[in-house]
Amino acid sequence: MKTVTLRIEDSIDEKFRHFPPEAVEILEQPEYMSDDEYLRSIPGMVDSIRAARAEPDDRGVSLDKLDW
């Protein structure tokens, strides 16, 4: 999946979902980064996940105790 930035003609109604090809111009195609790549790019994230995974289950919180 790629993320693209689009410029849409002002005359196009905001609620109109199907644009003719000439109404849309691709301005930029940034490099796609998967969730895994993104998380690995955060300093210390891999070590933090490994440490959390190594914690004993009894230190965790059960779903019924979460305030969602």
C-alpha positions as a Python dict, from the first residue, in 0.01 Angstrom:
ca = {
    (1, 'M'): (0, 0, 0),
    (2, 'K'): (128, 345, -87),
    (3, 'T'): (21, 675, 61),
    (4, 'V'): (-31, 953, -189),
    (5, 'T'): (-103, 1321, -153),
    (6, 'L'): (-371, 1442, -391),
    (7, 'R'): (-471, 1785, -517),
    (8, 'I'): (-841, 1803, -600),
    (9, 'E'): (-995, 2073, -817),
    (10, 'D'): (-1194, 2326, -611),
    (11, 'S'): (-1496, 2275, -835),
    (12, 'I'): (-1539, 1916, -716),
    (13, 'D'): (-1812, 1879, -457),
    (14, 'E'): (-1667, 1752, -125),
    (15, 'K'): (-1928, 1478, -106),
    (16, 'F'): (-1862, 1351, -457),
    (17, 'R'): (-1675, 1021, -423),
    (18, 'H'): (-1581, 932, -781),
    (19, 'F'): (-1340, 1174, -945),
    (20, 'P'): (-1267, 1185, -1317),
    (21, 'P'): (-897, 1118, -1389),
    (22, 'E'): (-831, 1479, -1496),
    (23, 'A'): (-958, 1612, -1160),
    (24, 'V'): (-684, 1445, -956),
    (25, 'E'): (-309, 1495, -978),
    (26, 'I'): (-54, 1294, -778),
    (27, 'L'): (181, 1547, -619),
    (28, 'E'): (388, 1327, -391),
    (29, 'Q'): (444, 957, -324),
    (30, 'P'): (624, 925, 9),
    (31, 'E'): (812, 607, 80),
    (32, 'Y'): (582, 351, 239),
    (33, 'M'): (686, 217, 578),
    (34, 'S'): (520, -91, 725),
    (35, 'D'): (407, -93, 1088),
    (36, 'D'): (697, -324, 1168),
    (37, 'E'): (951, -93, 1004),
    (38, 'Y'): (802, 207, 1182),
    (39, 'L'): (819, 44, 1526),
    (40, 'R'): (1175, -75, 1464),
    (41, 'S'): (1275, 280, 1370),
    (42, 'I'): (1187, 410, 1718),
    (43, 'P'): (1499, 398, 1937),
    (44, 'G'): (1461, 138, 2211),
    (45, 'M'): (1126, 4, 2089),
    (46, 'V'): (1251, -346, 2000),
    (47, 'D'): (1418, -385, 2339),
    (48, 'S'): (1107, -252, 2515),
    (49, 'I'): (883, -504, 2336),
    (50, 'R'): (1122, -788, 2414),
    (51, 'A'): (1136, -687, 2781),
    (52, 'A'): (756, -666, 2803),
    (53, 'R'): (721, -1006, 2636),
    (54, 'A'): (960, -1157, 2892),
    (55, 'E'): (761, -1031, 3192),
    (56, 'P'): (571, -1299, 3384),
    (57, 'D'): (198, -1320, 3320),
    (58, 'D'): (114, -1250, 3684),
    (59, 'R'): (254, -896, 3643),
    (60, 'G'): (1, -822, 3370),
    (61, 'V'): (-346, -674, 3397),
    (62, 'S'): (-648, -879, 3296),
    (63, 'L'): (-894, -735, 3045),
    (64, 'D'): (-1170, -704, 3304),
    (65, 'K'): (-949, -468, 3507),
    (66, 'L'): (-877, -230, 3220),
    (67, 'D'): (-1074, 94, 3219),
    (68, 'W'): (-1174, 111, 2852),
}
